[in-house]
Amino acid sequence: MEETLLVITNCPDEESANAIALAVVEARLAACVNILPRVQSVYRWQGAVESATEIPLFIKATVANYPALEKLIHERHPYAVPEIIALPIAQGLPAYLNWVAEETVQ
């Protein structure tokens, strides 16, 4: 079974969140993207503490597709340095993890 990842990124608005979600699924780099409700983020950027509302994306993908997925997100993301992090999925329903692998075969 292909190793599965949960990739997380945050977008500044619904338009960019929807565009990225659609692009990664259409490109078969992700099987599914959850677009979550707005969250408030507090962070340090260029020496100042900032606060912004963002739209989180939970992207289900595979280790094999991660480099292309990261590249596509980075190219389409409006931030100069977007948060793109990948967490390994250690356990999960085998049928679901197999589905993720099947839907991301290119």
ZALUMMI-221403 format. One line per 10 residues: number of its first residue (from 1); their letters; for each residue x, y, z of C-alpha. Coordinates in Angstrom, 3 decimals. Example, Ala and Ser with C-alpha at 12.3 -4.5 7.8 and 13.67 -1.06 7.14 Angstrom:
BEGIN
1 = as = 12.300/-4.500/7.800  13.670/-1.060/7.140
//
This chain:
BEGIN
1 = meetllvitn = 0.000/0.000/0.000  1.275/3.478/-0.938  2.271/5.698/1.992  -0.450/8.277/2.613  0.023/11.890/3.716  -2.150/14.617/5.145  -0.867/17.829/3.564  -1.944/21.096/5.151  -1.916/24.585/3.731  -3.798/27.782/4.575
11 = cpdeesanai = -5.209/30.199/2.012  -6.175/33.856/2.468  -9.624/33.477/0.885  -12.204/31.058/-0.500  -11.253/31.776/-4.102  -7.644/30.645/-3.727  -8.652/27.717/-1.473  -11.172/26.443/-4.029  -8.764/26.944/-6.934  -5.956/25.011/-5.254
21 = alavvearla = -8.298/22.226/-4.083  -9.723/21.765/-7.568  -6.314/21.898/-9.252  -4.696/19.226/-7.065  -7.638/16.828/-7.374  -7.958/17.351/-11.149  -4.211/16.716/-11.515  -4.611/13.476/-9.481  -2.047/14.751/-6.985  -4.657/14.404/-4.222
31 = acvnilprvq = -7.655/12.130/-3.791  -9.596/14.548/-1.615  -9.315/18.053/-0.177  -11.271/19.260/2.842  -11.829/23.012/2.804  -12.315/24.011/6.416  -14.055/27.059/7.869  -12.039/30.209/8.460  -9.512/30.199/11.287  -7.621/33.031/12.898
41 = svyrwqgave = -3.845/32.710/12.522  -1.292/34.614/14.577  2.285/34.469/13.319  5.534/36.353/13.035  6.351/37.610/9.526  9.295/39.817/8.590  9.913/40.835/12.207  6.317/41.746/13.096  3.517/39.826/14.755  0.619/39.506/12.321
51 = sateiplfik = -2.936/38.216/12.535  -5.101/37.072/9.636  -8.101/34.926/8.854  -7.287/31.973/6.643  -8.981/28.978/5.022  -7.244/25.671/5.927  -6.995/22.861/3.397  -6.531/19.226/4.439  -5.198/17.415/1.391  -5.044/13.612/1.222
61 = atvanypale = -2.170/12.520/-0.981  0.667/10.019/-1.293  4.370/10.250/-0.615  5.071/9.524/-4.289  3.044/12.543/-5.419  4.250/14.944/-2.745  6.971/16.746/-4.783  4.552/17.550/-7.628  1.793/18.445/-5.166  4.064/20.853/-3.276
71 = kliherhpya = 5.171/22.439/-6.551  1.599/22.961/-7.767  0.449/24.447/-4.442  3.461/26.753/-4.296  2.950/27.940/-7.888  -0.748/28.729/-7.379  -0.637/30.029/-3.819  -0.875/33.801/-3.375  1.561/33.873/-0.419  5.288/34.340/-1.068
81 = vpeiialpia = 6.015/31.610/1.510  2.907/29.469/1.979  2.585/26.966/4.775  2.857/23.552/3.125  3.409/20.750/5.593  2.944/17.006/5.204  2.095/14.642/8.021  2.412/10.882/7.553  -0.755/8.903/8.179  0.406/6.060/10.402
91 = qglpaylnwv = -2.922/4.240/10.564  -6.245/4.388/8.787  -9.049/2.333/7.336  -7.261/0.207/4.715  -10.072/0.650/2.189  -9.810/4.448/2.506  -6.013/4.480/2.231  -6.244/2.213/-0.831  -8.800/4.601/-2.342  -6.384/7.525/-1.853
101 = aeetvq = -3.646/5.562/-3.603  -5.946/4.545/-6.481  -7.238/8.074/-7.046  -3.757/9.569/-7.216  -2.252/7.195/-9.776  -1.155/9.240/-12.764
//
